[in-house]
């Protein structure tokens, strides 16, 4: 069998997507006869028809559907390659990262710090995941950091890479931690607690854990901003939960002590990129640093 002619495959793919040679002719400013001839040549090379006609629409045959799926993957990879080459052509001067507003700021700093070693200007944008993914889709961002992967069926063509994960722990100022350390977690009963906002996935896990251990703390405040929650905790207004991997930073920077570890509640951190494989040098530097510090899980990136 002769090698695939990608021009012919491209014409087939567009007609399969739009269902009309006339429509593709308008999009590409190419005569319908040229498109029809290319598709006929493609079918002749395969030895079978790839379309059947239903009214005015061209519908892929059973084999045509299979070819269409492969073609979609091929041309998506081509788009990714084009984006990579475009960024490389600009010498990777900037690295724009979107940060979902529920992520712990202390962790984000530790995660992005290795990038500052590169001759790259770091540009950070904070917001909700949906808005950041929209900016990723139009190449305004190189990556999005989130506590959850991109959801199946999303209109954004992007891929989630699990960067690191950590069990949660409860922290508090020294005075409150002294009261809570004994008989943890039952010691949390009716004690002031600062909880993540409703946009955070970890909030749902924490609420489930409270029910599991039959403990109901007194939730005195809820926060979308983790830095603000830490500031309240520093003033002794309540205990709160944060990733265990932040223990030393919370102690050194905020004088917050670990009360106990919640092994059944794990926070995961994802890098969402428009590519199946991470290629931006800033992202590669980030992942390498995490691996060297044993913060990156031994898992293959997943979609």
HELIX and SHEET records of a PDB file:
HELIX    1   1 UNK A    6  UNK A   18  1                                  13    
HELIX    2   2 UNK A   21  UNK A   28  1                                   8    
HELIX    3   3 UNK A   32  UNK A   46  1                                  15    
HELIX    4   4 UNK A   62  UNK A   89  1                                  28    
HELIX    5   5 UNK A  105  UNK A  112  1                                   8    
HELIX    6   6 UNK A  113  UNK A  117  5                                   5    
HELIX    7   7 UNK A  129  UNK A  137  1                                   9    
HELIX    8   8 UNK A  174  UNK A  180  1                                   7    
HELIX    9   9 UNK A  186  UNK A  188  5                                   3    
HELIX   10  10 UNK A  201  UNK A  212  1                                  12    
HELIX   11  11 UNK A  226  UNK A  234  1                                   9    
HELIX   12  12 UNK A  244  UNK A  246  5                                   3    
HELIX   13  13 UNK A  247  UNK A  254  1                                   8    
HELIX   14  14 UNK A  281  UNK A  292  1                                  12    
SHEET    1   A 2 UNK A  51  UNK A  54  0                                        
SHEET    2   A 2 UNK A  57  UNK A  60 -1                                        
SHEET    1   B 8 UNK A 121  UNK A 127  0                                        
SHEET    2   B 8 UNK A  94  UNK A 100  1                                        
SHEET    3   B 8 UNK A 143  UNK A 146  1                                        
SHEET    4   B 8 UNK A 257  UNK A 273 -1                                        
SHEET    5   B 8 UNK A 159  UNK A 172 -1                                        
SHEET    6   B 8 UNK A 239  UNK A 243 -1                                        
SHEET    7   B 8 UNK A 192  UNK A 196  1                                        
SHEET    8   B 8 UNK A 218  UNK A 223  1                                        
END                                                                             
